[in-house]
Amino acid sequence: MSQHQVEIPRWIDLVVLPLFNLMLAFGASAIVLLAIDQSPLQVLALLVKGSFGSAAGISYTLYYATTFVFTGLAVAVAYHAGLFNIGGEGQAMMGGLGAALLGLAFGGSWPDWLLLPAMVLAAIALGVLWAAVPGVLQAWRGSHIVITTIMFNFIASALLIYLLVNVLKEPGNMSPETRAFGPAAQIPGMHTVLAALGIEWPHTPLNASVLLALAALVATWVLLWRSQPGYALRAVGFSPDAARYAGIRPRAQIVIAMAISGALASLVGINEIAGVHNRLIAEFVAGAGFTGIAVSLIGRNHPFGIALASLLFGALYQGGAELAFEIQGFSRDMVFTLQGLIVLFAGAMAQVAAPWLARAWWAIAPKPRASALPEAVHG
């Protein structure tokens, strides 16, 4: 059996392989820390303490993870259709713009039960539009999806800055940001939601968008693995020619996959703009679209894996701030280096260890007994 023919069970692919790659990443990180005279155990302890050692740390970790869930799912949906969507950054910007336009226009007149769903729909509408255009160009004109989505990131950034500086900026404010939307356009913080249930929780940026992220995880799993449209989408990603032979239109599926991907990425704007800032600012995405690529790769493009990978990166973001504060001389650049090593081993080099695990599995896996073979084989 050749290496290309060796397959491993799904549970190894989804659980064992990512954990093995993370162990390699942490091992490489430990070597780097020892090289700069830092204790890997101390760094790990502070990282865990800063991320999960208090209610506030958990809240910040979940807040970051919420954003990464949206961008990770956006990459995963496109991936299953055979596409590599690098445009999550721009699609998230457009989602924030759509939510902001509704918040500015109706923040003082509509009730929150009407305005907040409308802001979500507006964000999704612009995100879908921004992602569907590259999908159409890929499907009907052959433009490479990677090139067009990167281009649309730059266009979205330039458009957002132009609108903030020349159209939407609050008069008298030197910063490129809009005025506040008003309380009706503010998604409730989780401290408010939990207080209504009698649970005391610290005031942090964590808001009810985390519930939207959980719903997105479940909905994406149902779509991809428990629905006919999801089957058609994955069939196109597996083999466009076979899908066409089965009566599926690959061009339509490409556009649909990119539209869904853009809708998911646009929800970053809801978490950041409506959930935290209550105004449109320039740098609210802060690279989350690109982090979502690593989250999706580490999570093996599966919603369950993406949830765990989002928690990992949320812990790195929050715990990294704790490290920079607690350890003298430990800069944020060092935190970014540790994040980069994890991305390298658990993302970019994810398949390097796969042949080793496959050979190890088939070496110890129980072999089918001869008695289980059809009688015709025995003559």
Buried (B, 14 or more C-beta within 10 A) or exposed (E): EEEEEBEBEEEBBBBBBBEBBBEBBBEBBBEBBEEEEBEBEBBBBBBBBBBBBEBBBBBBBBBBBBBBBBBBBBBBBBBBBBBEBBBBBBBBBBBBBBBBBBBBBBBEEBEBEEBBEBBBEBBBBBBBBBBBBBBBBBBEEEBEBBEBBBBBBEBBBEBBBEBBEEEBBBEEEEEBBBBBBBEBBBBBBBBBBBEEEEEEBBEBBBBBBBEBBEEBBEBBBEBBEEEEEBBBBBBBBEEBEEBBEEEBBBBEBBBBBBBBBBBBBBBBBBBBBBBBBBBBBBEBBBEBBBBBBBBBBBBBBBBEBBBBBBBBBBBBBBBBBBBBEBBEEBEEEBBEBBBBBBBBBBBBBBEEBBEEBBEBBEEEEEEEEEEEEEEEEEE
